[in-house]
Amino acid sequence: MPTLPWVTPHPARPDTQAFVMASRFEVRSLKDVPRFFWKSLAAWGQVRKAPGALGASLEARPFGKVFYTLSAWESREALYAYARTDPHKSVMTGVRETMRDSTFTFWEVPVDRLPIDWDDAKRRIAVQAQAQANASDGHSTAD
């Protein structure tokens, strides 16, 4: 599936910072892909109307069993309010058992740097995944 292009639900206030979240989800098997994808569309619809949402994009790699999300928010609080609200809350609870792995990374950028570049987001996700792997192996990122 192609990447769903960056949408801008609400215009950003000039000269402010955006709180950005990028995520990578891997499902356990190909049979889990349709369910995860279908449910992710509900969350996608929600983000397009969510208060404080400045932009979002979604990339699905169904044959790789991987889904990426990328979103920008007015604040950390706006992102967390979205995450605690249905359908997102129920979607994440409902797909938890199908997940093999997930990685989340967060950062801030000036709003004039929106939309976020997917290459930058995926690089940040990879760095975060490596840090998580090192931490679970008992190594620090300074090793």
C-alpha angles and dihedrals in degrees: 000000000000122000115275101238124246111278125196109214095176130015115248120241108249119257095018135118125251122217106223130200126188123183141183122203125188119192123212099242143003089255088064093055099082093049094047092046093048092050092045089059089061090054089045090056090049095051090054088064101030118124110250096018109140099176146336144187135183130205123192124195097183098175089050089047089232132128127186128198129192125184141162125210140187088241146349087258092057091052093048092047088054091048092051093050128084136281089031094047093051093042093056092046091047097052098041094100092053094055123107096176142348134189128191129188131181135195142150130245135175108266091240087070092064132146096057117230114245092220090057092046094050091048089054091047090052092050091050092047090052091049090051091049091049091049092050090049090053094252127122122228087248091067 
